[in-house]
Amino acid sequence: MANLTEYQLQKRNQFLQELGLDESAITQGVVQAEGEGTFYLSTRPEHNSVIKPHFVTVQTVDDLKRLGGIPDAVYANRVMEEHHAIPQEWSAEKNDLALTDLTREDEENIGKAYNAYLYGNSEKVQSYREIIQKKFFPMQMPVFLANDLVVNAGQTYVVTSQGSTQPVGVGFDSVTVNTGGTIVNLANATWKVQNFTASGDGTGDGNYCSYGADGAPGGNGGTPGKAQQGNQGSKGVDGDCGSCSTAAGKGDTGHTGAPGGNGGQGQNGSDGAVVNATFTTVQGNVTVCSSGGNGGNGGNAGNGGQGGDGGPGGASSSNCGTGQQGQGGQGGVGGNGGNAGNGGNGKQVYINYEEIATGASISILKPKGVGGTGGTPGNGGQGGNGVPNGGGGAPGVVGTSGTSGQIGTIYINGAPAS
């Protein structure tokens, strides 16, 4: 277990007091999973969280800003430049609307204002306070607390919650991320760590990151079966004196093959999470990253169906031979590849530290958030058998690739890092 200084103990206890919790809420000892894999600090039922969360009732947006946001004084005193998008002034008349009556534009503006209220200068979006309060509060905020966390090589610890608007609180006496380990924030999170240590040379994958979830790939298109055979030609008709009056007819042309199914649309990657981390001391080489999730690939298209065989020639008669087989049907057109999803945008990550050890560093990594690849087109279907055989179908069109999202900005002690 980490040995904290008197000052660090005061910092930890202050965080507990702000949350309305005491030391009984802290998971004692070292949290250290065995083997490689993904481990969770999560409230989602499908995850086996390595730390049991405590839920804190947050009554107002101002309380949440105090617990996990950026104080207005940081901007008023020019410690950090203002950098949040400020929506147009909110009309007080809309505060009486039912939340279900808000327009999509209203929702987008409220989201921008909520983000700016918590992490920017709340004075800029005061007109939104009442609607933010109505929409999001009171809320239950999960908090994960333990003495120490050790992340080993091949391990990823993921912080997530029930929804994109449920923030998370995380507190440790010490966090040690060994080479090849990483911490990923998928939820807006506030971290309070007394000693943060990262081993390695600062290259490779990031060891402290905010990511969005990757978009799901589109489904693959189906390939239809062979088309129906053409109808049989007419039977020959005998004439007088051993002659053939009407020759047997040629079979009908086979049916055209059905088109292949188009590949499905890849989903967009989601935007990253806003993370506000305070480390009292930093040791080693911390690599920080912020980006949205990758866009899902477009689904691959199905091939066109095979054309139907030409119909059999008409039946022979006593004096007339069998008719000729019909022409084979045209092969079906191949399906089009699905379009890929776009990469999500990264969000702000705020890293604040009080002391950094000699030789330690905090560097920035810029991965992920790339658009998916368009799905491959289907091949044209084969022509049906006949006289002559049917022609092949045309191939489909490749799906378009997604666009990459914007990289999130990382602020270290108030200054944007590059």
Order of alpha helices (4+ residues) and beta strands (2+ residues): alpha-beta-beta-beta-alpha-alpha-alpha-alpha-beta-beta-beta-beta-beta-beta-beta-beta-beta-beta-beta-beta-beta
